[in-house]
C-alpha cells in the first residue's frame, strides 16, 4: 500500500493552506505525504495563522510559501483548493476538493481562530476518508 499524498492550494500559500498542511502533518504523522503551494505565494506565512496554530500546539514557523507547480499536482493523489480558482491545473486520476474557507489575510487572531477550527474539522474528515479502503471495482 502506498502513502497517500495531499496538496493544499490557496492563492498566497500563507494562511489556509499552511494551517491545513500543519493540521494534516500533526494528525497523520508519516501516514500521509503533505504539500502546500500557492498560485501567487506571499513573502511569509501569515503571523495570525502561525499564532492560531501555536495555540493548539502546532508549530508552522518553519514553513514558507511555495509556488504551485505542475509537478506538485502530478505527484499528489488529492488536491484541495481553497480559493485558487482556475490557477490549479487539472490532471486525470487526481481527486480534487474545493474547500470554501474564509481567507485569513489581513485578519487578527480572533478572526483566524474559527478558520483554524473549521480547517481542523475538515482535516479530520479527510483523514478518516483517506484511511478508509477504497474499492477497486469499477
MODELLER restraints for C-alpha pairs under 7 A, 6 or more apart:
rsr = mdl.restraints
at = mdl.atoms
rsr.add(forms.Gaussian(group=physical.xy_distance, feature=features.Distance(at['CA:3:A'], at['CA:31:A']), mean=6.13, stdev=0.5))
rsr.add(forms.Gaussian(group=physical.xy_distance, feature=features.Distance(at['CA:3:A'], at['CA:32:A']), mean=5.65, stdev=0.5))
rsr.add(forms.Gaussian(group=physical.xy_distance, feature=features.Distance(at['CA:3:A'], at['CA:33:A']), mean=6.66, stdev=0.5))
rsr.add(forms.Gaussian(group=physical.xy_distance, feature=features.Distance(at['CA:4:A'], at['CA:32:A']), mean=5.25, stdev=0.5))
rsr.add(forms.Gaussian(group=physical.xy_distance, feature=features.Distance(at['CA:4:A'], at['CA:33:A']), mean=6.14, stdev=0.5))
rsr.add(forms.Gaussian(group=physical.xy_distance, feature=features.Distance(at['CA:4:A'], at['CA:77:A']), mean=6.18, stdev=0.5))
rsr.add(forms.Gaussian(group=physical.xy_distance, feature=features.Distance(at['CA:5:A'], at['CA:32:A']), mean=5.76, stdev=0.5))
rsr.add(forms.Gaussian(group=physical.xy_distance, feature=features.Distance(at['CA:5:A'], at['CA:33:A']), mean=4.43, stdev=0.5))
rsr.add(forms.Gaussian(group=physical.xy_distance, feature=features.Distance(at['CA:5:A'], at['CA:34:A']), mean=5.92, stdev=0.5))
rsr.add(forms.Gaussian(group=physical.xy_distance, feature=features.Distance(at['CA:5:A'], at['CA:76:A']), mean=4.85, stdev=0.5))
rsr.add(forms.Gaussian(group=physical.xy_distance, feature=features.Distance(at['CA:5:A'], at['CA:77:A']), mean=5.16, stdev=0.5))
rsr.add(forms.Gaussian(group=physical.xy_distance, feature=features.Distance(at['CA:5:A'], at['CA:78:A']), mean=6.38, stdev=0.5))
rsr.add(forms.Gaussian(group=physical.xy_distance, feature=features.Distance(at['CA:6:A'], at['CA:33:A']), mean=6.21, stdev=0.5))
rsr.add(forms.Gaussian(group=physical.xy_distance, feature=features.Distance(at['CA:6:A'], at['CA:34:A']), mean=5.16, stdev=0.5))
rsr.add(forms.Gaussian(group=physical.xy_distance, feature=features.Distance(at['CA:6:A'], at['CA:35:A']), mean=6.13, stdev=0.5))
rsr.add(forms.Gaussian(group=physical.xy_distance, feature=features.Distance(at['CA:6:A'], at['CA:76:A']), mean=5.55, stdev=0.5))
rsr.add(forms.Gaussian(group=physical.xy_distance, feature=features.Distance(at['CA:6:A'], at['CA:77:A']), mean=6.03, stdev=0.5))
rsr.add(forms.Gaussian(group=physical.xy_distance, feature=features.Distance(at['CA:6:A'], at['CA:78:A']), mean=4.76, stdev=0.5))
rsr.add(forms.Gaussian(group=physical.xy_distance, feature=features.Distance(at['CA:6:A'], at['CA:79:A']), mean=5.89, stdev=0.5))
rsr.add(forms.Gaussian(group=physical.xy_distance, feature=features.Distance(at['CA:7:A'], at['CA:34:A']), mean=6.17, stdev=0.5))
rsr.add(forms.Gaussian(group=physical.xy_distance, feature=features.Distance(at['CA:7:A'], at['CA:35:A']), mean=4.58, stdev=0.5))
rsr.add(forms.Gaussian(group=physical.xy_distance, feature=features.Distance(at['CA:7:A'], at['CA:36:A']), mean=5.24, stdev=0.5))
rsr.add(forms.Gaussian(group=physical.xy_distance, feature=features.Distance(at['CA:7:A'], at['CA:76:A']), mean=6.04, stdev=0.5))
rsr.add(forms.Gaussian(group=physical.xy_distance, feature=features.Distance(at['CA:7:A'], at['CA:78:A']), mean=6.26, stdev=0.5))
rsr.add(forms.Gaussian(group=physical.xy_distance, feature=features.Distance(at['CA:7:A'], at['CA:79:A']), mean=4.80, stdev=0.5))
rsr.add(forms.Gaussian(group=physical.xy_distance, feature=features.Distance(at['CA:7:A'], at['CA:80:A']), mean=6.10, stdev=0.5))
rsr.add(forms.Gaussian(group=physical.xy_distance, feature=features.Distance(at['CA:8:A'], at['CA:17:A']), mean=5.15, stdev=0.5))
rsr.add(forms.Gaussian(group=physical.xy_distance, feature=features.Distance(at['CA:8:A'], at['CA:21:A']), mean=6.78, stdev=0.5))
rsr.add(forms.Gaussian(group=physical.xy_distance, feature=features.Distance(at['CA:8:A'], at['CA:35:A']), mean=6.25, stdev=0.5))
rsr.add(forms.Gaussian(group=physical.xy_distance, feature=features.Distance(at['CA:8:A'], at['CA:36:A']), mean=4.51, stdev=0.5))
rsr.add(forms.Gaussian(group=physical.xy_distance, feature=features.Distance(at['CA:8:A'], at['CA:37:A']), mean=6.41, stdev=0.5))
rsr.add(forms.Gaussian(group=physical.xy_distance, feature=features.Distance(at['CA:8:A'], at['CA:79:A']), mean=6.08, stdev=0.5))
rsr.add(forms.Gaussian(group=physical.xy_distance, feature=features.Distance(at['CA:8:A'], at['CA:80:A']), mean=4.88, stdev=0.5))
rsr.add(forms.Gaussian(group=physical.xy_distance, feature=features.Distance(at['CA:8:A'], at['CA:81:A']), mean=6.01, stdev=0.5))
rsr.add(forms.Gaussian(group=physical.xy_distance, feature=features.Distance(at['CA:9:A'], at['CA:17:A']), mean=5.77, stdev=0.5))
rsr.add(forms.Gaussian(group=physical.xy_distance, feature=features.Distance(at['CA:9:A'], at['CA:36:A']), mean=5.76, stdev=0.5))
rsr.add(forms.Gaussian(group=physical.xy_distance, feature=features.Distance(at['CA:9:A'], at['CA:37:A']), mean=5.07, stdev=0.5))
rsr.add(forms.Gaussian(group=physical.xy_distance, feature=features.Distance(at['CA:9:A'], at['CA:38:A']), mean=5.38, stdev=0.5))
rsr.add(forms.Gaussian(group=physical.xy_distance, feature=features.Distance(at['CA:9:A'], at['CA:80:A']), mean=6.09, stdev=0.5))
rsr.add(forms.Gaussian(group=physical.xy_distance, feature=features.Distance(at['CA:9:A'], at['CA:81:A']), mean=4.72, stdev=0.5))
rsr.add(forms.Gaussian(group=physical.xy_distance, feature=features.Distance(at['CA:9:A'], at['CA:82:A']), mean=5.98, stdev=0.5))
rsr.add(forms.Gaussian(group=physical.xy_distance, feature=features.Distance(at['CA:9:A'], at['CA:84:A']), mean=6.64, stdev=0.5))
rsr.add(forms.Gaussian(group=physical.xy_distance, feature=features.Distance(at['CA:10:A'], at['CA:16:A']), mean=6.89, stdev=0.5))
rsr.add(forms.Gaussian(group=physical.xy_distance, feature=features.Distance(at['CA:10:A'], at['CA:17:A']), mean=5.83, stdev=0.5))
rsr.add(forms.Gaussian(group=physical.xy_distance, feature=features.Distance(at['CA:10:A'], at['CA:37:A']), mean=6.77, stdev=0.5))
rsr.add(forms.Gaussian(group=physical.xy_distance, feature=features.Distance(at['CA:10:A'], at['CA:38:A']), mean=4.99, stdev=0.5))
rsr.add(forms.Gaussian(group=physical.xy_distance, feature=features.Distance(at['CA:10:A'], at['CA:39:A']), mean=6.81, stdev=0.5))
rsr.add(forms.Gaussian(group=physical.xy_distance, feature=features.Distance(at['CA:10:A'], at['CA:81:A']), mean=5.98, stdev=0.5))
rsr.add(forms.Gaussian(group=physical.xy_distance, feature=features.Distance(at['CA:10:A'], at['CA:82:A']), mean=4.83, stdev=0.5))
rsr.add(forms.Gaussian(group=physical.xy_distance, feature=features.Distance(at['CA:10:A'], at['CA:83:A']), mean=5.59, stdev=0.5))
rsr.add(forms.Gaussian(group=physical.xy_distance, feature=features.Distance(at['CA:10:A'], at['CA:84:A']), mean=4.98, stdev=0.5))
rsr.add(forms.Gaussian(group=physical.xy_distance, feature=features.Distance(at['CA:11:A'], at['CA:38:A']), mean=4.70, stdev=0.5))
rsr.add(forms.Gaussian(group=physical.xy_distance, feature=features.Distance(at['CA:11:A'], at['CA:39:A']), mean=4.90, stdev=0.5))
rsr.add(forms.Gaussian(group=physical.xy_distance, feature=features.Distance(at['CA:11:A'], at['CA:40:A']), mean=5.40, stdev=0.5))
rsr.add(forms.Gaussian(group=physical.xy_distance, feature=features.Distance(at['CA:11:A'], at['CA:41:A']), mean=6.53, stdev=0.5))
rsr.add(forms.Gaussian(group=physical.xy_distance, feature=features.Distance(at['CA:11:A'], at['CA:83:A']), mean=6.59, stdev=0.5))
rsr.add(forms.Gaussian(group=physical.xy_distance, feature=features.Distance(at['CA:11:A'], at['CA:84:A']), mean=5.04, stdev=0.5))
rsr.add(forms.Gaussian(group=physical.xy_distance, feature=features.Distance(at['CA:12:A'], at['CA:38:A']), mean=5.01, stdev=0.5))
rsr.add(forms.Gaussian(group=physical.xy_distance, feature=features.Distance(at['CA:12:A'], at['CA:39:A']), mean=6.58, stdev=0.5))
rsr.add(forms.Gaussian(group=physical.xy_distance, feature=features.Distance(at['CA:12:A'], at['CA:40:A']), mean=5.18, stdev=0.5))
rsr.add(forms.Gaussian(group=physical.xy_distance, feature=features.Distance(at['CA:12:A'], at['CA:41:A']), mean=4.06, stdev=0.5))
rsr.add(forms.Gaussian(group=physical.xy_distance, feature=features.Distance(at['CA:12:A'], at['CA:42:A']), mean=4.93, stdev=0.5))
rsr.add(forms.Gaussian(group=physical.xy_distance, feature=features.Distance(at['CA:13:A'], at['CA:36:A']), mean=6.83, stdev=0.5))
rsr.add(forms.Gaussian(group=physical.xy_distance, feature=features.Distance(at['CA:13:A'], at['CA:37:A']), mean=5.27, stdev=0.5))
rsr.add(forms.Gaussian(group=physical.xy_distance, feature=features.Distance(at['CA:13:A'], at['CA:38:A']), mean=4.44, stdev=0.5))
rsr.add(forms.Gaussian(group=physical.xy_distance, feature=features.Distance(at['CA:13:A'], at['CA:41:A']), mean=5.43, stdev=0.5))
rsr.add(forms.Gaussian(group=physical.xy_distance, feature=features.Distance(at['CA:13:A'], at['CA:42:A']), mean=6.68, stdev=0.5))
rsr.add(forms.Gaussian(group=physical.xy_distance, feature=features.Distance(at['CA:13:A'], at['CA:65:A']), mean=4.97, stdev=0.5))
rsr.add(forms.Gaussian(group=physical.xy_distance, feature=features.Distance(at['CA:13:A'], at['CA:66:A']), mean=6.59, stdev=0.5))
rsr.add(forms.Gaussian(group=physical.xy_distance, feature=features.Distance(at['CA:14:A'], at['CA:42:A']), mean=6.21, stdev=0.5))
rsr.add(forms.Gaussian(group=physical.xy_distance, feature=features.Distance(at['CA:14:A'], at['CA:44:A']), mean=6.36, stdev=0.5))
rsr.add(forms.Gaussian(group=physical.xy_distance, feature=features.Distance(at['CA:14:A'], at['CA:45:A']), mean=4.09, stdev=0.5))
rsr.add(forms.Gaussian(group=physical.xy_distance, feature=features.Distance(at['CA:14:A'], at['CA:46:A']), mean=5.27, stdev=0.5))
rsr.add(forms.Gaussian(group=physical.xy_distance, feature=features.Distance(at['CA:14:A'], at['CA:65:A']), mean=5.76, stdev=0.5))
rsr.add(forms.Gaussian(group=physical.xy_distance, feature=features.Distance(at['CA:15:A'], at['CA:45:A']), mean=6.32, stdev=0.5))
rsr.add(forms.Gaussian(group=physical.xy_distance, feature=features.Distance(at['CA:15:A'], at['CA:46:A']), mean=5.58, stdev=0.5))
rsr.add(forms.Gaussian(group=physical.xy_distance, feature=features.Distance(at['CA:15:A'], at['CA:49:A']), mean=5.66, stdev=0.5))
rsr.add(forms.Gaussian(group=physical.xy_distance, feature=features.Distance(at['CA:15:A'], at['CA:104:A']), mean=6.11, stdev=0.5))
rsr.add(forms.Gaussian(group=physical.xy_distance, feature=features.Distance(at['CA:15:A'], at['CA:105:A']), mean=6.95, stdev=0.5))
rsr.add(forms.Gaussian(group=physical.xy_distance, feature=features.Distance(at['CA:16:A'], at['CA:103:A']), mean=6.82, stdev=0.5))
rsr.add(forms.Gaussian(group=physical.xy_distance, feature=features.Distance(at['CA:17:A'], at['CA:36:A']), mean=5.98, stdev=0.5))
rsr.add(forms.Gaussian(group=physical.xy_distance, feature=features.Distance(at['CA:18:A'], at['CA:36:A']), mean=6.61, stdev=0.5))
rsr.add(forms.Gaussian(group=physical.xy_distance, feature=features.Distance(at['CA:19:A'], at['CA:49:A']), mean=6.76, stdev=0.5))
rsr.add(forms.Gaussian(group=physical.xy_distance, feature=features.Distance(at['CA:19:A'], at['CA:53:A']), mean=6.94, stdev=0.5))
rsr.add(forms.Gaussian(group=physical.xy_distance, feature=features.Distance(at['CA:19:A'], at['CA:116:A']), mean=6.71, stdev=0.5))
rsr.add(forms.Gaussian(group=physical.xy_distance, feature=features.Distance(at['CA:20:A'], at['CA:119:A']), mean=5.98, stdev=0.5))
rsr.add(forms.Gaussian(group=physical.xy_distance, feature=features.Distance(at['CA:20:A'], at['CA:123:A']), mean=6.89, stdev=0.5))
rsr.add(forms.Gaussian(group=physical.xy_distance, feature=features.Distance(at['CA:21:A'], at['CA:34:A']), mean=6.20, stdev=0.5))
rsr.add(forms.Gaussian(group=physical.xy_distance, feature=features.Distance(at['CA:21:A'], at['CA:35:A']), mean=6.74, stdev=0.5))
rsr.add(forms.Gaussian(group=physical.xy_distance, feature=features.Distance(at['CA:21:A'], at['CA:36:A']), mean=6.48, stdev=0.5))
rsr.add(forms.Gaussian(group=physical.xy_distance, feature=features.Distance(at['CA:22:A'], at['CA:58:A']), mean=6.72, stdev=0.5))
rsr.add(forms.Gaussian(group=physical.xy_distance, feature=features.Distance(at['CA:22:A'], at['CA:60:A']), mean=6.35, stdev=0.5))
rsr.add(forms.Gaussian(group=physical.xy_distance, feature=features.Distance(at['CA:23:A'], at['CA:120:A']), mean=6.28, stdev=0.5))
rsr.add(forms.Gaussian(group=physical.xy_distance, feature=features.Distance(at['CA:23:A'], at['CA:123:A']), mean=6.81, stdev=0.5))
rsr.add(forms.Gaussian(group=physical.xy_distance, feature=features.Distance(at['CA:24:A'], at['CA:123:A']), mean=6.22, stdev=0.5))
rsr.add(forms.Gaussian(group=physical.xy_distance, feature=features.Distance(at['CA:25:A'], at['CA:34:A']), mean=6.67, stdev=0.5))
rsr.add(forms.Gaussian(group=physical.xy_distance, feature=features.Distance(at['CA:26:A'], at['CA:58:A']), mean=6.99, stdev=0.5))
rsr.add(forms.Gaussian(group=physical.xy_distance, feature=features.Distance(at['CA:37:A'], at['CA:65:A']), mean=6.48, stdev=0.5))
rsr.add(forms.Gaussian(group=physical.xy_distance, feature=features.Distance(at['CA:37:A'], at['CA:66:A']), mean=4.85, stdev=0.5))
rsr.add(forms.Gaussian(group=physical.xy_distance, feature=features.Distance(at['CA:37:A'], at['CA:67:A']), mean=5.37, stdev=0.5))
rsr.add(forms.Gaussian(group=physical.xy_distance, feature=features.Distance(at['CA:37:A'], at['CA:68:A']), mean=4.79, stdev=0.5))
rsr.add(forms.Gaussian(group=physical.xy_distance, feature=features.Distance(at['CA:38:A'], at['CA:65:A']), mean=6.99, stdev=0.5))
rsr.add(forms.Gaussian(group=physical.xy_distance, feature=features.Distance(at['CA:38:A'], at['CA:66:A']), mean=6.05, stdev=0.5))
rsr.add(forms.Gaussian(group=physical.xy_distance, feature=features.Distance(at['CA:38:A'], at['CA:67:A']), mean=5.13, stdev=0.5))
rsr.add(forms.Gaussian(group=physical.xy_distance, feature=features.Distance(at['CA:38:A'], at['CA:68:A']), mean=5.04, stdev=0.5))
rsr.add(forms.Gaussian(group=physical.xy_distance, feature=features.Distance(at['CA:39:A'], at['CA:67:A']), mean=5.93, stdev=0.5))
rsr.add(forms.Gaussian(group=physical.xy_distance, feature=features.Distance(at['CA:39:A'], at['CA:68:A']), mean=5.36, stdev=0.5))
rsr.add(forms.Gaussian(group=physical.xy_distance, feature=features.Distance(at['CA:39:A'], at['CA:84:A']), mean=6.64, stdev=0.5))
rsr.add(forms.Gaussian(group=physical.xy_distance, feature=features.Distance(at['CA:39:A'], at['CA:87:A']), mean=6.17, stdev=0.5))
rsr.add(forms.Gaussian(group=physical.xy_distance, feature=features.Distance(at['CA:40:A'], at['CA:67:A']), mean=6.62, stdev=0.5))
rsr.add(forms.Gaussian(group=physical.xy_distance, feature=features.Distance(at['CA:41:A'], at['CA:65:A']), mean=5.39, stdev=0.5))
rsr.add(forms.Gaussian(group=physical.xy_distance, feature=features.Distance(at['CA:41:A'], at['CA:66:A']), mean=5.82, stdev=0.5))
rsr.add(forms.Gaussian(group=physical.xy_distance, feature=features.Distance(at['CA:41:A'], at['CA:67:A']), mean=5.69, stdev=0.5))
rsr.add(forms.Gaussian(group=physical.xy_distance, feature=features.Distance(at['CA:42:A'], at['CA:65:A']), mean=6.04, stdev=0.5))
rsr.add(forms.Gaussian(group=physical.xy_distance, feature=features.Distance(at['CA:43:A'], at['CA:65:A']), mean=6.78, stdev=0.5))
rsr.add(forms.Gaussian(group=physical.xy_distance, feature=features.Distance(at['CA:44:A'], at['CA:64:A']), mean=5.94, stdev=0.5))
rsr.add(forms.Gaussian(group=physical.xy_distance, feature=features.Distance(at['CA:44:A'], at['CA:65:A']), mean=6.13, stdev=0.5))
rsr.add(forms.Gaussian(group=physical.xy_distance, feature=features.Distance(at['CA:45:A'], at['CA:64:A']), mean=6.17, stdev=0.5))
rsr.add(forms.Gaussian(group=physical.xy_distance, feature=features.Distance(at['CA:45:A'], at['CA:65:A']), mean=6.39, stdev=0.5))
rsr.add(forms.Gaussian(group=physical.xy_distance, feature=features.Distance(at['CA:46:A'], at['CA:105:A']), mean=6.97, stdev=0.5))
rsr.add(forms.Gaussian(group=physical.xy_distance, feature=features.Distance(at['CA:48:A'], at['CA:108:A']), mean=5.90, stdev=0.5))
rsr.add(forms.Gaussian(group=physical.xy_distance, feature=features.Distance(at['CA:48:A'], at['CA:109:A']), mean=5.08, stdev=0.5))
rsr.add(forms.Gaussian(group=physical.xy_distance, feature=features.Distance(at['CA:48:A'], at['CA:112:A']), mean=6.68, stdev=0.5))
rsr.add(forms.Gaussian(group=physical.xy_distance, feature=features.Distance(at['CA:49:A'], at['CA:112:A']), mean=6.53, stdev=0.5))
rsr.add(forms.Gaussian(group=physical.xy_distance, feature=features.Distance(at['CA:50:A'], at['CA:60:A']), mean=5.93, stdev=0.5))
rsr.add(forms.Gaussian(group=physical.xy_distance, feature=features.Distance(at['CA:50:A'], at['CA:61:A']), mean=6.36, stdev=0.5))
rsr.add(forms.Gaussian(group=physical.xy_distance, feature=features.Distance(at['CA:52:A'], at['CA:109:A']), mean=6.32, stdev=0.5))
rsr.add(forms.Gaussian(group=physical.xy_distance, feature=features.Distance(at['CA:52:A'], at['CA:112:A']), mean=6.71, stdev=0.5))
rsr.add(forms.Gaussian(group=physical.xy_distance, feature=features.Distance(at['CA:52:A'], at['CA:113:A']), mean=5.87, stdev=0.5))
rsr.add(forms.Gaussian(group=physical.xy_distance, feature=features.Distance(at['CA:52:A'], at['CA:116:A']), mean=6.98, stdev=0.5))
rsr.add(forms.Gaussian(group=physical.xy_distance, feature=features.Distance(at['CA:53:A'], at['CA:59:A']), mean=6.52, stdev=0.5))
rsr.add(forms.Gaussian(group=physical.xy_distance, feature=features.Distance(at['CA:70:A'], at['CA:89:A']), mean=6.82, stdev=0.5))
rsr.add(forms.Gaussian(group=physical.xy_distance, feature=features.Distance(at['CA:73:A'], at['CA:79:A']), mean=6.95, stdev=0.5))
rsr.add(forms.Gaussian(group=physical.xy_distance, feature=features.Distance(at['CA:77:A'], at['CA:94:A']), mean=5.37, stdev=0.5))
rsr.add(forms.Gaussian(group=physical.xy_distance, feature=features.Distance(at['CA:77:A'], at['CA:95:A']), mean=6.23, stdev=0.5))
rsr.add(forms.Gaussian(group=physical.xy_distance, feature=features.Distance(at['CA:78:A'], at['CA:94:A']), mean=5.95, stdev=0.5))
rsr.add(forms.Gaussian(group=physical.xy_distance, feature=features.Distance(at['CA:78:A'], at['CA:95:A']), mean=4.69, stdev=0.5))
rsr.add(forms.Gaussian(group=physical.xy_distance, feature=features.Distance(at['CA:78:A'], at['CA:96:A']), mean=5.88, stdev=0.5))
rsr.add(forms.Gaussian(group=physical.xy_distance, feature=features.Distance(at['CA:79:A'], at['CA:95:A']), mean=6.18, stdev=0.5))
rsr.add(forms.Gaussian(group=physical.xy_distance, feature=features.Distance(at['CA:79:A'], at['CA:96:A']), mean=4.90, stdev=0.5))
rsr.add(forms.Gaussian(group=physical.xy_distance, feature=features.Distance(at['CA:79:A'], at['CA:97:A']), mean=6.32, stdev=0.5))
rsr.add(forms.Gaussian(group=physical.xy_distance, feature=features.Distance(at['CA:80:A'], at['CA:96:A']), mean=5.85, stdev=0.5))
rsr.add(forms.Gaussian(group=physical.xy_distance, feature=features.Distance(at['CA:80:A'], at['CA:97:A']), mean=4.73, stdev=0.5))
rsr.add(forms.Gaussian(group=physical.xy_distance, feature=features.Distance(at['CA:80:A'], at['CA:98:A']), mean=5.60, stdev=0.5))
rsr.add(forms.Gaussian(group=physical.xy_distance, feature=features.Distance(at['CA:80:A'], at['CA:99:A']), mean=6.84, stdev=0.5))
rsr.add(forms.Gaussian(group=physical.xy_distance, feature=features.Distance(at['CA:81:A'], at['CA:97:A']), mean=6.29, stdev=0.5))
rsr.add(forms.Gaussian(group=physical.xy_distance, feature=features.Distance(at['CA:81:A'], at['CA:98:A']), mean=4.75, stdev=0.5))
rsr.add(forms.Gaussian(group=physical.xy_distance, feature=features.Distance(at['CA:81:A'], at['CA:99:A']), mean=6.16, stdev=0.5))
rsr.add(forms.Gaussian(group=physical.xy_distance, feature=features.Distance(at['CA:82:A'], at['CA:98:A']), mean=5.93, stdev=0.5))
rsr.add(forms.Gaussian(group=physical.xy_distance, feature=features.Distance(at['CA:82:A'], at['CA:99:A']), mean=5.18, stdev=0.5))
rsr.add(forms.Gaussian(group=physical.xy_distance, feature=features.Distance(at['CA:82:A'], at['CA:100:A']), mean=6.02, stdev=0.5))
rsr.add(forms.Gaussian(group=physical.xy_distance, feature=features.Distance(at['CA:82:A'], at['CA:101:A']), mean=6.46, stdev=0.5))
rsr.add(forms.Gaussian(group=physical.xy_distance, feature=features.Distance(at['CA:83:A'], at['CA:100:A']), mean=6.93, stdev=0.5))
rsr.add(forms.Gaussian(group=physical.xy_distance, feature=features.Distance(at['CA:102:A'], at['CA:115:A']), mean=6.67, stdev=0.5))
rsr.add(forms.Gaussian(group=physical.xy_distance, feature=features.Distance(at['CA:104:A'], at['CA:112:A']), mean=5.73, stdev=0.5))
